[in-house]
Amino acid sequence: MVAPENNYSQPPMKQIPCKIGLRLRALRQSHHQTQESLAKECRQRGFAVTRGKLAKYEVGMTQVPARFIPIIAHVLKADITDLLPPVGREDRPNSRTELMQVRNLSGKKIQFFRKKQKWTQRKLASVLEKMGISITRETIANVESQRTRVRDYQLVYFAKALQIPLESLLPDFADYTKTFSVHHRRKIC
């Protein structure tokens, strides 16, 4: 008997838009370093990266891992914010009232990667159900529209279901520190 084919095991290789990769390339070139020399310096600091992997980061075929950003900034003697893309107006809540209604910071990213897979919310709910996470299409809609909170373990399953690194669903901290008011920051601390 032949086992049914699992459509969720290997996603096709696709371009992933990644502003960090483009900024990495510009920063590396401005410091007159080759991909090979940069990869060598990163390996000396404990980050296992090859020239080929750097090339994939720079052209957007692979997302730059969040843990790599401080290392690359240190190697290039640059500030971390030099690698992070600026937050556009479309990324920020429009008003304080809208800001107060935001319940999670990962919903828009979940929606982006779900659409990239060409999945409906119902399909994502079905995949999560097969993984043992009971979640409805309506809950996914609320997560994506940032009307409901996302638990940390749920993020792990969203990333696994969408076959992406977990850090792809986490916000860039520097992007959101300007967005949240001092009041919100005091609540966190």
N, CA, C and O of each residue as an XYZ file, in Angstrom:
756
protein
N       0.841     -1.171      0.000
C       0.000      0.000      0.000
C       0.891      1.240      0.000
O       1.840      1.321      0.779
N       0.596      2.189     -0.852
C       1.384      3.398     -0.982
C       0.840      4.456     -0.028
O      -0.365      4.699      0.027
N       1.746      5.080      0.720
C       1.334      6.123      1.657
C       0.887      7.362      0.879
O       1.484      7.694     -0.146
N      -0.153      8.046      1.353
C      -0.580      9.256      0.654
C       0.511     10.322      0.704
O       1.239     10.459      1.687
N       0.593     11.067     -0.387
C       1.608     12.105     -0.467
C       1.262     13.251      0.471
O       0.123     13.717      0.497
N       2.233     13.701      1.233
C       2.040     14.813      2.163
C       2.404     16.113      1.453
O       3.575     16.347      1.156
N       1.436     16.942      1.186
C       1.667     18.196      0.477
C       2.333     19.241      1.350
O       2.697     20.306      0.850
N       2.505     18.975      2.636
C       3.013     19.983      3.548
C       4.484     19.792      3.895
O       5.032     20.562      4.684
N       5.137     18.774      3.320
C       6.491     18.468      3.743
C       7.537     19.441      3.198
O       8.369     19.914      3.971
N       7.530     19.752      1.929
C       8.549     20.627      1.359
C       7.885     21.694      0.489
O       7.331     21.379     -0.564
N       7.940     22.949      0.922
C       7.379     24.001      0.082
C       8.295     24.254     -1.105
O       9.502     24.036     -0.999
N       7.754     24.709     -2.235
C       8.620     25.022     -3.363
C       9.488     26.239     -3.021
O       9.098     27.088     -2.220
N      10.664     26.306     -3.640
C      11.583     27.416     -3.397
C      10.965     28.672     -3.999
O      10.698     28.715     -5.200
N      10.736     29.689     -3.180
C      10.125     30.927     -3.636
C      10.948     32.101     -3.145
O      11.684     31.994     -2.164
N      10.817     33.220     -3.837
C      11.442     34.452     -3.380
C      10.699     34.955     -2.150
O       9.469     35.001     -2.143
N      11.427     35.328     -1.126
C      10.846     35.904      0.075
C      11.303     37.358      0.128
O      12.502     37.622      0.217
N      10.368     38.301      0.075
C      10.816     39.685      0.135
C      11.499     39.954      1.470
O      10.931     39.684      2.529
N      12.690     40.474      1.421
C      13.446     40.662      2.657
C      14.281     41.924      2.552
O      15.336     41.930      1.918
N      13.809     42.989      3.175
C      14.524     44.262      3.136
C      15.832     44.170      3.909
O      16.787     44.881      3.598
N      15.882     43.302      4.911
C      17.118     43.169      5.699
C      18.234     42.635      4.812
O      19.372     43.095      4.908
N      17.927     41.678      3.959
C      18.933     41.127      3.048
C      19.502     42.181      2.109
O      20.707     42.223      1.863
N      18.626     43.029      1.590
C      19.079     44.097      0.700
C      19.962     45.091      1.449
O      20.971     45.563      0.926
N      19.570     45.395      2.669
C      20.368     46.323      3.476
C      21.705     45.685      3.874
O      22.726     46.366      3.972
N      21.678     44.361      4.100
C      22.911     43.634      4.410
C      23.892     43.760      3.250
O      25.073     44.040      3.458
N      23.401     43.553      2.026
C      24.273     43.646      0.852
C      24.872     45.055      0.734
O      26.075     45.203      0.523
N      24.041     46.071      0.869
C      24.526     47.451      0.740
C      25.558     47.767      1.819
O      26.572     48.409      1.547
N      25.299     47.317      3.030
C      26.222     47.565      4.135
C      27.546     46.824      3.922
O      28.620     47.381      4.149
N      27.459     45.574      3.487
C      28.667     44.785      3.223
C      29.504     45.435      2.121
O      30.724     45.545      2.243
N      28.844     45.863      1.051
C      29.566     46.488     -0.056
C      30.174     47.828      0.353
O      31.271     48.170     -0.088
N      29.469     48.587      1.192
C      30.009     49.879      1.625
C      31.251     49.702      2.506
O      32.071     50.612      2.623
N      31.381     48.515      3.127
C      32.558     48.213      3.940
C      33.612     47.436      3.135
O      34.584     46.932      3.698
N      33.410     47.346      1.827
C      34.348     46.713      0.900
C      34.698     45.287      1.316
O      35.865     44.896      1.319
N      33.670     44.521      1.665
C      33.883     43.121      2.024
C      33.199     42.225      1.003
O      32.136     42.557      0.478
N      33.822     41.086      0.730
C      33.193     40.085     -0.119
C      32.291     39.219      0.753
O      32.392     39.237      1.980
N      31.418     38.470      0.111
C      30.571     37.548      0.870
C      31.428     36.515      1.587
O      31.132     36.133      2.719
N      32.489     36.065      0.929
C      33.359     35.047      1.523
C      34.062     35.580      2.769
O      34.120     34.890      3.787
N      34.596     36.801      2.699
C      35.309     37.340      3.867
C      34.339     37.604      5.021
O      34.685     37.395      6.184
N      33.138     38.058      4.704
C      32.144     38.293      5.746
C      31.714     36.971      6.392
O      31.576     36.889      7.612
N      31.505     35.948      5.575
C      31.132     34.630      6.105
C      32.236     34.089      7.011
O      31.950     33.510      8.059
N      33.483     34.272      6.614
C      34.615     33.796      7.420
C      34.652     34.489      8.789
O      34.850     33.837      9.814
N      34.460     35.809      8.798
C      34.460     36.543     10.071
C      33.287     36.112     10.955
O      33.430     36.017     12.174
N      32.134     35.854     10.348
C      30.970     35.408     11.126
C      31.226     34.034     11.739
O      30.868     33.789     12.891
N      31.841     33.144     10.973
C      32.163     31.811     11.499
C      33.143     31.905     12.671
O      33.036     31.143     13.632
N      34.094     32.838     12.594
C      35.039     33.035     13.686
C      34.333     33.487     14.958
O      34.837     33.263     16.058
N      33.182     34.114     14.820
C      32.415     34.582     15.975
C      31.323     33.602     16.380
O      30.482     33.919     17.222
N      31.333     32.413     15.784
C      30.421     31.363     16.216
C      29.115     31.254     15.456
O      28.245     30.473     15.843
N      28.953     32.015     14.385
C      27.729     31.910     13.598
C      28.043     31.150     12.324
O      28.750     31.653     11.450
N      27.518     29.933     12.217
C      27.826     29.064     11.081
C      27.085     29.552      9.840
O      25.894     29.293      9.667
N      27.803     30.253      8.992
C      27.209     30.755      7.753
C      28.235     30.603      6.638
O      29.435     30.786      6.844
N      27.742     30.268      5.468
C      28.607     30.113      4.302
C      28.395     31.291      3.358
O      27.463     32.077      3.521
N      29.271     31.396      2.375
C      29.115     32.445      1.376
C      27.798     32.270      0.637
O      27.108     33.246      0.342
N      27.454     31.025      0.340
C      26.189     30.742     -0.352
C      24.971     31.166      0.453
O      24.002     31.686     -0.100
N      25.026     30.943      1.754
C      23.914     31.333      2.625
C      23.775     32.859      2.655
O      22.664     33.388      2.615
N      24.909     33.559      2.725
C      24.881     35.022      2.681
C      24.257     35.509      1.379
O      23.463     36.449      1.372
N      24.625     34.860      0.280
C      24.062     35.247     -1.020
C      22.540     35.079     -1.010
O      21.816     35.924     -1.536
N      22.060     33.989     -0.413
C      20.613     33.762     -0.331
C      19.934     34.820      0.534
O      18.827     35.258      0.221
N      20.588     35.233      1.616
C      20.046     36.309      2.448
C      19.921     37.587      1.626
O      18.896     38.268      1.657
N      20.988     37.897      0.891
C      21.046     39.170      0.185
C      20.046     39.275     -0.957
O      19.555     40.367     -1.243
N      19.736     38.164     -1.614
C      18.763     38.226     -2.716
C      17.345     37.910     -2.264
O      16.410     37.955     -3.064
N      17.183     37.590     -0.986
C      15.840     37.370     -0.461
C      15.313     35.960     -0.621
O      14.120     35.733     -0.418
N      16.157     35.000     -0.977
C      15.698     33.614     -1.092
C      15.498     32.982      0.276
O      14.697     32.059      0.428
N      16.220     33.476      1.265
C      16.123     32.995      2.641
C      16.051     34.205      3.553
O      16.733     35.204      3.325
N      15.233     34.114      4.575
C      15.140     35.217      5.516
C      16.358     35.248      6.427
O      16.902     34.207      6.798
N      16.769     36.437      6.774
C      17.903     36.621      7.670
C      17.436     36.305      9.090
O      16.506     36.946      9.581
N      18.064     35.322      9.768
C      17.648     35.006     11.138
C      17.884     36.190     12.078
O      18.885     36.897     11.967
N      16.959     36.388     12.987
C      17.052     37.514     13.924
C      18.348     37.453     14.734
O      18.948     38.489     15.022
N      18.778     36.251     15.099
C      19.989     36.130     15.921
C      21.245     36.521     15.135
O      22.288     36.774     15.738
N      21.164     36.574     13.814
C      22.292     36.925     12.967
C      22.508     38.439     12.897
O      23.626     38.891     12.650
N      21.459     39.219     13.110
C      21.528     40.674     12.934
C      22.563     41.325     13.850
O      23.377     42.106     13.357
N      22.578     41.046     15.162
C      23.611     41.681     15.992
C      25.028     41.248     15.623
O      25.968     42.035     15.732
N      25.182     39.998     15.187
C      26.513     39.507     14.816
C      27.014     40.232     13.582
O      28.152     40.700     13.551
N      26.168     40.327     12.563
C      26.587     40.993     11.328
C      26.860     42.470     11.576
O      27.791     43.037     11.005
N      26.048     43.093     12.429
C      26.272     44.501     12.756
C      27.628     44.668     13.445
O      28.360     45.614     13.154
N      27.961     43.761     14.345
C      29.244     43.821     15.054
C      30.407     43.608     14.080
O      31.394     44.343     14.117
N      30.287     42.617     13.221
C      31.361     42.315     12.270
C      31.603     43.505     11.340
O      32.749     43.829     11.028
N      30.529     44.149     10.902
C      30.660     45.283      9.982
C      30.861     46.619     10.706
O      30.918     47.679     10.082
N      30.966     46.540     12.035
C      31.133     47.746     12.860
C      30.044     48.772     12.542
O      30.303     49.956     12.325
N      28.825     48.260     12.526
C      27.665     49.092     12.228
C      26.659     48.970     13.364
O      26.811     48.131     14.252
N      25.657     49.791     13.330
C      24.586     49.742     14.304
C      23.523     48.754     13.815
O      23.303     48.627     12.610
N      22.880     48.073     14.719
C      21.836     47.114     14.346
C      20.769     47.787     13.492
O      20.258     47.185     12.548
N      20.435     49.016     13.815
C      19.384     49.704     13.066
C      19.776     49.963     11.614
O      18.911     50.246     10.785
N      21.071     49.869     11.293
C      21.493     50.010      9.895
C      20.986     48.848      9.051
O      20.823     48.986      7.838
N      20.739     47.717      9.677
C      20.247     46.538      8.952
C      18.718     46.463      8.920
O      18.144     45.842      8.025
N      18.072     47.086      9.881
C      16.618     46.990      9.967
C      15.948     47.990      9.044
O      16.347     49.154      8.999
N      14.935     47.553      8.308
C      14.231     48.492      7.434
C      13.379     49.450      8.258
O      12.900     49.088      9.333
N      13.190     50.658      7.766
C      12.348     51.594      8.504
C      10.898     51.130      8.484
O      10.465     50.433      7.567
N      10.169     51.524      9.497
C       8.748     51.175      9.553
C       8.005     52.173      8.693
O       8.109     53.382      8.899
N       7.258     51.667      7.732
C       6.450     52.538      6.892
C       5.129     52.860      7.570
O       4.757     52.223      8.555
N       4.434     53.833      7.050
C       3.153     54.220      7.635
C       2.148     53.070      7.618
O       1.307     52.956      8.510
N       2.245     52.216      6.591
C       1.288     51.108      6.506
C       1.508     50.076      7.599
O       0.607     49.286      7.881
N       2.686     50.060      8.223
C       2.987     49.098      9.278
C       2.546     49.567     10.656
O       2.439     48.755     11.575
N       2.288     50.853     10.817
C       1.964     51.409     12.130
C       0.471     51.602     12.299
O      -0.232     51.898     11.333
N      -0.013     51.440     13.502
C      -1.400     51.793     13.758
C      -1.605     53.284     13.485
O      -0.699     54.090     13.698
N      -2.802     53.645     13.012
C      -3.068     55.027     12.627
C      -3.349     55.948     13.798
O      -3.139     57.157     13.696
N      -3.811     55.408     14.889
C      -4.169     56.277     16.004
C      -3.936     55.547     17.315
O      -3.694     54.341     17.346
N      -4.017     56.308     18.390
C      -3.868     55.713     19.715
C      -4.979     54.689     19.969
O      -4.732     53.642     20.568
N      -6.204     54.989     19.513
C      -7.321     54.060     19.693
C      -7.043     52.757     18.964
O      -7.271     51.675     19.505
N      -6.551     52.861     17.735
C      -6.222     51.661     16.961
C      -5.095     50.887     17.635
O      -5.112     49.657     17.656
N      -4.124     51.599     18.181
C      -3.007     50.973     18.875
C      -3.490     50.172     20.075
O      -3.000     49.072     20.329
N      -4.445     50.718     20.809
C      -4.974     50.036     21.993
C      -5.693     48.746     21.607
O      -5.795     47.828     22.420
N      -6.197     48.670     20.362
C      -6.939     47.493     19.929
C      -6.038     46.384     19.391
O      -6.507     45.264     19.193
N      -4.771     46.662     19.152
C      -3.840     45.657     18.644
C      -3.559     44.657     19.764
O      -3.056     45.033     20.822
N      -3.881     43.392     19.534
C      -3.715     42.353     20.553
C      -2.490     41.469     20.315
O      -2.065     40.743     21.213
N      -1.918     41.528     19.100
C      -0.709     40.753     18.823
C       0.094     41.468     17.744
O      -0.431     42.320     17.027
N       1.351     41.118     17.638
C       2.225     41.730     16.645
C       2.601     40.758     15.536
O       3.385     41.106     14.653
N       2.058     39.552     15.567
C       2.424     38.525     14.591
C       1.333     38.248     13.571
O       1.580     37.582     12.565
N       0.143     38.747     13.815
C      -0.994     38.433     12.955
C      -0.790     38.763     11.497
O      -1.118     37.960     10.624
N      -0.250     39.940     11.223
C      -0.032     40.358      9.829
C       1.005     39.470      9.154
O       0.906     39.186      7.960
N       2.003     39.030      9.924
C       3.020     38.146      9.351
C       2.440     36.754      9.084
O       2.764     36.128      8.075
N       1.589     36.277      9.981
C       0.920     34.986      9.762
C       0.096     35.061      8.485
O       0.127     34.149      7.659
N      -0.637     36.155      8.332
C      -1.456     36.344      7.137
C      -0.585     36.382      5.876
O      -0.935     35.774      4.864
N       0.540     37.090      5.934
C       1.436     37.188      4.781
C       1.918     35.798      4.345
O       1.838     35.447      3.168
N       2.418     35.011      5.307
C       2.953     33.697      4.951
C       1.853     32.708      4.562
O       2.086     31.818      3.744
N       0.668     32.854      5.133
C      -0.468     31.998      4.730
C      -0.810     32.279      3.268
O      -0.996     31.354      2.478
N      -0.890     33.549      2.920
C      -1.214     33.913      1.535
C      -0.100     33.509      0.581
O      -0.357     33.151     -0.569
N       1.141     33.568      1.062
C       2.277     33.148      0.246
C       2.150     31.667     -0.126
O       2.536     31.259     -1.221
N       1.600     30.865      0.805
C       1.357     29.435      0.554
C       0.113     29.226     -0.305
O      -0.172     28.111     -0.742
N      -0.644     30.343     -0.548
C      -1.917     30.285     -1.276
C      -2.936     29.422     -0.532
O      -3.706     28.675     -1.135
N      -2.917     29.547      0.798
C      -3.847     28.823      1.656
C      -4.964     29.754      2.101
O      -4.770     30.961      2.247
N      -6.123     29.174      2.311
C      -7.213     29.901      2.948
C      -7.029     29.774      4.454
O      -6.222     28.976      4.930
N      -7.785     30.567      5.190
C      -7.736     30.446      6.649
C      -8.248     29.061      7.059
O      -7.753     28.466      8.017
N      -9.232     28.562      6.332
C      -9.775     27.236      6.634
C      -8.713     26.149      6.432
O      -8.630     25.205      7.217
N      -7.912     26.285      5.387
C      -6.848     25.310      5.119
C      -5.801     25.348      6.242
O      -5.359     24.299      6.711
N      -5.406     26.548      6.673
C      -4.442     26.659      7.769
C      -5.012     26.043      9.042
O      -4.299     25.355      9.772
N      -6.287     26.287      9.310
C      -6.931     25.689     10.489
C      -6.900     24.168     10.393
O      -6.679     23.487     11.394
N      -7.118     23.634      9.201
C      -7.091     22.184      8.991
C      -5.696     21.606      9.241
O      -5.562     20.553      9.864
N      -4.663     22.291      8.757
C      -3.287     21.828      8.964
C      -2.950     21.849     10.456
O      -2.340     20.913     10.973
N      -3.349     22.918     11.142
C      -3.095     23.010     12.586
C      -3.863     21.935     13.347
O      -3.361     21.381     14.324
N      -5.063     21.646     12.904
C      -5.875     20.591     13.533
C      -5.162     19.238     13.421
O      -5.151     18.457     14.373
N      -4.571     18.966     12.258
C      -3.828     17.712     12.064
C      -2.603     17.636     12.970
O      -2.131     16.548     13.300
N      -2.093     18.804     13.371
C      -0.937     18.856     14.263
C      -1.357     18.787     15.730
O      -0.509     18.760     16.622
N      -2.668     18.759     15.977
C      -3.155     18.642     17.346
C      -3.546     19.958     17.992
O      -3.819     19.995     19.192
N      -3.578     21.040     17.223
C      -3.970     22.350     17.749
C      -5.393     22.639     17.291
O      -5.653     22.784     16.096
N      -6.299     22.718     18.234
C      -7.688     22.991     17.907
C      -7.881     24.494     17.746
O      -7.861     25.245     18.721
N      -8.068     24.914     16.507
C      -8.230     26.333     16.202
C      -9.204     26.453     15.033
O      -9.160     25.661     14.091
N     -10.069     27.437     15.102
C     -11.072     27.606     14.054
C     -10.618     28.644     13.034
O      -9.679     29.403     13.270
N     -11.300     28.659     11.905
C     -11.030     29.660     10.883
C     -11.272     31.059     11.443
O     -10.528     31.993     11.145
N     -12.318     31.196     12.255
C     -12.650     32.495     12.845
C     -11.530     32.983     13.771
O     -11.216     34.173     13.801
N     -10.936     32.061     14.519
C      -9.831     32.427     15.407
C      -8.643     32.913     14.584
O      -8.000     33.900     14.943
N      -8.349     32.223     13.481
C      -7.250     32.639     12.609
C      -7.536     34.026     12.032
O      -6.635     34.858     11.932
N      -8.790     34.273     11.653
C      -9.163     35.601     11.147
C      -8.925     36.670     12.209
O      -8.431     37.754     11.897
N      -9.270     36.375     13.454
C      -9.057     37.332     14.546
C      -7.576     37.537     14.847
O      -7.159     38.643     15.191
N      -6.782     36.475     14.719
C      -5.335     36.593     14.930
C      -4.739     37.477     13.836
O      -3.961     38.388     14.120
N      -5.108     37.202     12.587
C      -4.541     37.953     11.469
C      -4.946     39.425     11.495
O      -4.178     40.289     11.070
N      -6.131     39.710     11.986
C      -6.572     41.106     12.071
C      -6.141     41.746     13.387
O      -6.487     42.894     13.666
N      -5.390     41.009     14.191
C      -4.797     41.458     15.452
C      -5.851     41.796     16.514
O      -5.614     42.624     17.394
N      -7.018     41.142     16.419
C      -8.077     41.377     17.402
C      -7.999     40.416     18.577
O      -8.691     40.602     19.577
N      -7.163     39.391     18.466
C      -7.016     38.432     19.558
C      -5.542     38.160     19.808
O      -4.707     38.332     18.920
N      -5.239     37.742     21.003
C      -3.852     37.445     21.365
C      -3.426     36.084     20.814
O      -4.252     35.207     20.563
N      -2.127     35.938     20.635
C      -1.558     34.667     20.195
C      -0.660     34.173     21.314
O       0.207     34.906     21.791
N      -0.862     32.950     21.729
C      -0.011     32.374     22.771
C       1.300     31.920     22.162
O       1.373     31.611     20.973
N       2.334     31.883     22.987
C       3.660     31.541     22.473
C       3.682     30.157     21.829
O       4.297     29.989     20.777
N       3.036     29.174     22.423
C       3.054     27.836     21.828
C       2.311     27.828     20.496
O       2.648     27.049     19.604
N       1.291     28.698     20.352
C       0.567     28.774     19.088
C       1.469     29.306     17.980
O       1.387     28.850     16.840
N       2.328     30.268     18.311
C       3.267     30.794     17.316
C       4.181     29.691     16.786
O       4.480     29.629     15.594
N       4.617     28.824     17.697
C       5.481     27.711     17.288
C       4.747     26.837     16.268
O       5.333     26.438     15.261
N       3.486     26.542     16.518
C       2.718     25.707     15.598
C       2.380     26.440     14.300
O       2.371     25.822     13.236
N       2.106     27.732     14.365
C       1.878     28.500     13.138
C       3.120     28.421     12.256
O       3.014     28.170     11.056
N       4.293     28.631     12.844
C       5.545     28.588     12.082
C       5.768     27.207     11.483
O       6.167     27.084     10.325
N       5.511     26.173     12.269
C       5.697     24.800     11.781
C       4.711     24.486     10.655
O       5.090     23.889      9.647
N       3.467     24.881     10.820
C       2.452     24.622      9.797
C       2.782     25.362      8.502
O       2.614     24.815      7.412
N       3.248     26.594      8.621
C       3.574     27.402      7.441
C       4.974     27.118      6.904
O       5.380     27.671      5.882
N       5.714     26.240      7.610
C       7.053     25.812      7.216
C       8.001     26.999      7.058
O       8.665     27.163      6.035
N       8.039     27.820      8.110
C       8.911     28.988      8.130
C       9.623     29.024      9.482
O       9.158     28.400     10.437
N      10.739     29.742      9.578
C      11.397     29.870     10.883
C      10.525     30.667     11.844
O       9.835     31.601     11.435
N      10.556     30.303     13.109
C       9.748     30.978     14.120
C      10.015     32.476     14.138
O       9.083     33.269     14.271
N      11.286     32.874     14.004
C      11.598     34.303     14.082
C      10.954     35.107     12.958
O      10.880     36.332     13.045
N      10.483     34.435     11.898
C       9.777     35.136     10.824
C       8.456     35.721     11.300
O       7.944     36.671     10.707
N       7.903     35.154     12.372
C       6.624     35.633     12.893
C       6.792     36.652     14.008
O       5.817     37.266     14.441
N       8.017     36.836     14.474
C       8.256     37.778     15.556
C       8.552     39.156     14.990
O       9.212     39.270     13.957
N       8.078     40.197     15.644
C       8.340     41.552     15.142
C       9.775     41.955     15.406
O      10.415     41.463     16.335
N      10.271     42.861     14.572
C      11.575     43.457     14.825
C      11.363     44.463     15.940
O      10.613     45.426     15.783
N      12.021     44.240     17.062
C      11.792     45.068     18.245
C      12.001     46.548     17.953
O      11.222     47.388     18.403
N      13.055     46.870     17.197
C      13.353     48.272     16.909
C      12.209     48.936     16.140
O      11.971     50.135     16.291
N      11.502     48.158     15.315
C      10.395     48.719     14.545
C       9.235     49.133     15.441
O       8.536     50.100     15.140
N       9.028     48.422     16.521
C       7.846     48.668     17.329
C       8.096     49.555     18.540
O       7.142     50.009     19.170
N       9.347     49.812     18.878
C       9.595     50.661     20.040
C       9.121     52.082     19.788
O       8.704     52.768     20.722
N       9.176     52.527     18.563
C       8.698     53.873     18.242
C       7.181     53.920     18.196
O       6.579     54.968     18.433
N       6.567     52.792     17.893
C       5.118     52.736     17.732
C       4.400     52.813     19.064
O       3.398     53.518     19.186
N       4.893     52.102     20.060
C       4.200     52.033     21.331
C       4.529     53.229     22.206
O       5.660     53.715     22.240
N       3.535     53.672     22.891
C       3.704     54.838     23.754
C       4.496     54.466     25.002
O       4.704     53.288     25.295
N       4.925     55.471     25.719
C       5.637     55.270     26.976
C       4.747     54.483     27.937
O       5.241     53.647     28.694
N       3.454     54.741     27.913
C       2.506     54.043     28.768
C       2.583     52.529     28.554
O       2.608     51.768     29.522
N       2.623     52.089     27.289
C       2.711     50.669     26.994
C       4.041     50.089     27.462
O       4.080     48.973     27.980
N       5.118     50.825     27.287
C       6.427     50.326     27.690
C       6.505     50.146     29.202
O       7.149     49.211     29.678
N       5.863     51.020     29.958
C       5.867     50.869     31.418
C       5.123     49.624     31.828
O       5.516     48.956     32.784
N       4.038     49.291     31.115
C       3.272     48.083     31.446
C       4.118     46.835     31.246
O       4.007     45.877     32.012
N       4.958     46.842     30.228
C       5.785     45.672     29.906
C       6.861     45.492     30.961
O       7.121     44.370     31.393
N       7.490     46.581     31.380
C       8.637     46.494     32.294
C       8.256     46.157     33.695
O       9.123     46.054     34.563
